C-alpha cells in the first residue's frame, strides 16, 4: 500500500508531496491541477521497473488503442523533441522525472513492512548503441502484451532516442529501457513482464468488454462471482446472474433478469451498470495492489453514489486492494463521507484537494475531523 508519494518533474508537477495515504483515498480539485497525473504517477510507481507503462499512459491520454510511433528521421540531437516529452515537466526531457514512494508491503498488518522505493525516468538521445537481440519466442510474447511496442529478433539498428527507467529499492538498482530505433520502431531492450497489481481506469480508456469478460471469467473459475452479482443487484434488483457468452469472435458479459427469458448483453443495461461492474472488477483485479479510478462519479446516478462507495469498499476487502480515486462531484464527496461513516471505517479514508499556487500544485489533506467539520459548515472542499 502506498503511504507517501513524492513526484518531481512529471507532467504538471514541478514537485509534489502527498503523505498520509490511506486504504481509500479521494482526490478533488479544479480542472487541470493534476488529479489524473497523480494517478498516472502511482501507476508508473506500481510497475516498479517497466518503461512500457509510460508508453501506455501516453496512449491512454491520446485516446489511442495502441502506442504508435512510426517516424523516419535521419538523425536527432539532444535539442530534438522526443516522443516522450509529454511526460516531462514543461516538456523538458532533459530534466529526469523522479517518483519517490514509501510503501507498506505484505499481506497482513502483522507482516507488513515499510519500504522506500524510488523511480527515475530519463531520455537519452542517439548514441552508437545496439539493442541486444531477443528470441523469437520472447518477441511473440512481447508483441501480444506490450500495447503495440515490439521486440526485435536478431541484430538491431541503433536507437534515435530511448526512455530509461531506473528503480532503486535499498541497495538494489534496476535499469530498463524503451528505445525508438533508427527505423522508427519502439522496442524494449528485453522482455519485461508486467508484474504490477495495479489497474488505471479512466474515462478516456475504460475497460473493454473483453477485459471485463476475462476478469469475470477468472472469478467464475474460483466461484467468487457472488459478491459482484449481489453488488449489482443494488442497482438492478431483477438481476439473477451474469455469464460470459461468445458473440462472434469476442466474449461478452450477459445478464439474466427475473421475468425475462432472453439473456441481455450488459451494454444494453446502460453505461452506469457497465461502468460500475468495470470498477468492481478493476478493484478485484488489483489484488494486494492499488486500483486507480479516475472521475469515479461518471455514469453513476447521484442517488447511487453512496452505494457505489460501499460496493468498492467491499470489493477492496475481498482483494485487499488500495483505492485511489478522483472526482469533480460534491455529491460523490458527500457520498464517500456518508458511506465510510456508515461502515465504521472512517480511519481508512482520506480526502485531498489539489490547488494551484502560482506555477505549483499544492495538496491540502483533510483528516476525518476536518472533513466532517467542512461538510457540516457547508465549506467547499472541491
N, C-alpha and C positions, 0 to 999 in steps of 0.2 A: 504494500500500500504506500502510495506517495504521501509523505508528510510535509515536505518542503520542496519548492521548485524555484530556482534562480535562473533567469534567462537573460542572455546578453547578445545583442546584435542579431536578433531573429525577427524578420519582418518588421512590424511597427514598434518592437520593443528595443529600445537602446539598453535598458537594464530594468528588470522587474523581479521582485522577490515576493513570493507567496508562501507563507508559512502557516502552520496550524491546520493543514488539510485533514478532513475527517473521512469517515466511511462514505458519507453523502455530501456533495458539495454543489452549490448552485451559484453561478456567476451571472451578474447583471451589469448593465451599463448601456450607454448610448451606442448608436451605430459607429463602427469603425474605431473602437477603442481597444480591440484585440481579444475579444472573448473567444472567437473561433481560433485565433492564432495561439492562444494559450492551450486549447485542446490539441492543436497540432504539435506543439512543443512536447506535451506529455506523451503523445502518440509516438514521436520520434524517440523520446527517452525510454519508453516501454519496449522499444525494439532493440535496445542495447547497442548493437554494432552493425545495423543493416542500413546502408545508404539508399537501398531500394525504396525504403519508406518515404524518403524525401521526395523521390520522383512520384510516388503515389499521391502525396498530398498536393503536389503541383497539378496532377491530372484531375483530382477532385475539384480543386479551385477553378480550373478551367473548364469544368463540366465535360471532361473528355473521358471516353470509355477506357482508353489506354494511354500510356505515356508515349507520345510520338515525338521523335526528334531526328528528322532526316534533313541534313544540310549538306551543302557542297562548298566548303570553304578551303581554299588552298593553304592558308596559314593563319594563325592568330598570334597576338602578342599579349602581354599582361594588361594592355589597355583595352582589349576587346571585351565585349559583353559575353558573359557565359550563359548557358541555358538555365542555370540555377539562380540567376541574380535575384529573382523574386523572393527567394528565401532569406536574403540578407537585408539587414537594416539599411535603409536609404539606398537600396540596390547596389551596395558597395561590397562586392565579393572579395575584396582584398582584406576585409576585416572578418576573421573567423567568427562563427556562431559558437557560443558555449551554452550548455544546459547542465546545470549542477543540481542534483537531486539528493534528498535524504529519503530513503525508502525503508519500510519495515518489511522484512521478508520472513516467510514461514507460514505454515498452515494453521497455527493456533496461537492464541495470545501468549501461552506459556513458552512457546518455542520461537516466537518472533524475535528478530534481532535487527538493529538499525544499521543501514549501510549507506555510505556516501558514494554515489556513482556519478561520474562526470562524463560529458559528451562534448566533442568539438567537431564542427563541420567546417571544412575549408575547401577552397577551389585552387587547383593547380593548373597552370597552362603549359602548352605543348613543350615537351622535352623529348629527347631521343630515348624513348621508352617503349617497350613492347609488353603487352599483357600476356602473362603465362597462359598457355593453352589449357582448355578443359576437355574432358572426354565427351564423346557423342552422347552418352547416357546422361551426363551432367547437363549438357546443353538442352536435351529434351526435357528434363525435369525443370530447368530454369525457365525455358520458354513457356511452360504450362502454368507457371506460378509467379511470373515476375512483372505482371502488368505491362507487358509489351517490351520489356528490356531483355535483350538476347545475350546468350553466351556465345563463344566462338570455339570452333574446333580446328586445331592446327595453329600455325603461326598467325599472329595478329598484327595488324598495322599499328603504327604509333598513334598515340592519342592526341587530340586537339586540346581538350580540357577534361578535368576529372574532379569529381566530388569525393573527398575523403572524409570518413567518419572515424574518429579516434575515441575509444571508450576506455575510461580509467576507473577501476574498482580496486582500492587498496594499492598493492604493488603490481597488479596485473593490468596490462595495457594491450588493447587490440585495435588494429587499424585495418579498415576495409575500404575499397574504392569502387566508385561507379564512374566509368570513363566514356567519353564521347570520342570514338575512333576517327581517324582521318577520313574514313569513308562515310562518316555521318551516323554510324551505328552506336547506340548506347549499350554498354557492355559491362557486366560485373567481372572483376578480376578472378573471382572464384565463386562457386555456387554457395551462397549464404542462405541457409534455411531461415524462414521467418519463425522465430521461437516465441515471439511476444504473445501474451494472452491479453491483447488489447484490441478493441474494435472502435473505429472512429465512424460515427453515424451522423451524417449531415444532410440538410435539405438539398444540397447540390447533388449528392450521390447517395440516396437512401438505399437500403438493402434491396437487392433484386429478388424476384420471386424464386429464382434458382438458389440464391443464398439462403433465403428463408426455408425453402424446401429441404435443403441439405441439413440445416440446423435442426429443423423439426424432426427429420428422419432420425437423427442421432438420438434425440430424446425418446422417440418411439422405441428405438432399439434397446434402450435400457429401462423402458417402462416408466419414464419420468415426465410424460406429457400432461399428466392430470392437472398439475399446478397451472400450466398455461391455459388449459381449457377452462378451468374454474375461474381464472382471472378474466378471461374474455367474456364469460357469462355475466359479469357485472355490467358489460356494455351491450350484450345481446343475450337476454335471458333464454331465448329459444334454442341456443346453441347446444347440440348434443355431443358432437365430437368433430375433430379435424382429421383429415387424412391427406396424404400426398398421392396425387394421380398424375400419370403421364399424359400430356396433351400434345400430340405430335412428337416433336423432338425434345420437349422441355418438360420438367416437372412443375406441378402447380398444386398449391395447397387449396383444398376444397372443404366446405363446411356442410355439415348435416344439421338442418334446423328442424325443430319439432313441428310436425304438421305439414312439412314439405318433403315429398318423396325424393325429388332430384337433388343431387349434390350441387352446391352453389360455389363457383370459384371465388376465392377470397377477395380478389379485386372488385368483384361486383357487390361486396358488402360495404364498400366505401373506403375512402382514404384513411379515415380515423381508425378503423379496425385493422387495416393493413399496417399502418404506422405503429399502432400500439403493439401488435404482435411482433413487428420488426424490433422494436426497442426491448421487449421482453426477451426475445431470442438473443439479441446482442448482449444483454446483461448475463444470460446463461453462458453464452459462448466465451465471455471474458472471465472464465473461472480462474480464481486466485490472481486475477489481474485487475484491469481498470476498463470500465465501459465509458466512452466519451460521447455524450449525447448533445448535439448542437440544436438549439432552438426547440427544446423539448415540447413546447406547447403546440407546435404546428399540427393542425389536423385534429386536435382533441377539443371537444366542446368544453367550455369553461366549467360546466357543472360536473364534469367527469375528471377534472384535473387532480382533485384530492385522491380519488380512487386510483388514478394513474400512479401517483407517488407511492401509494400503499402497495400496488402491484409490483412496481420496480423494486421497492424495498424487500418484498417477499422473494422476488427472483434473486436479489443480491444475497439474501440469507441462504438461498438454495445453492448459489455458485461461489459465495464468498468473494464477490467482485466489488471493488470500489466503484462509485459512480461520480463522475464529474460532468455537470450539465450546464447549459446556458439557457437564458430566456430573455425576452423583451416584455413579457406579460406580468403585470402586477397580480392578476388572478392566479397565475402559476406560482408566484412567490407566496401569496397568502395560502394557497392550497398546500404548499410544502409545509408551512408553519402548522396548519391545522392537522395535516396527516402525521407529522412526526410527534406532535403533542398527543394526538390520539393513540399512537402506537407506543408512547412512553419511551421514545428513542431520541429525545432532544439532544443528548450528549453526543450523538453520532452525526449531527447535521451542522454545516457551516455555510454562511452566506457571504459572498464577496461582491463588492461593486468596483468596477474599473472606472477611473476618472482621468481625463486628460488634463494635465497641468503643464502648460506650455508645449514643449515638444515631447514630454514624457508622459507615460501612463502610470498611475499610482493605484494600488489596490487598497480598498477600505474593507476591513474584515469586521463582521458582526458576530459576536458570540450570541448564545441563545437569549440572554437577558437583554442585550441592546437591540437585538432583532425584535423581541417581544415589545419592548418599550416604543420602538419606532413605529411598529404597526398600530399599537394602541393609541399613539399620539397622532396618527394619520400622516406621519412623515414619509416623504418619497424615498424609497430605498433603491429604486432602479437607477 
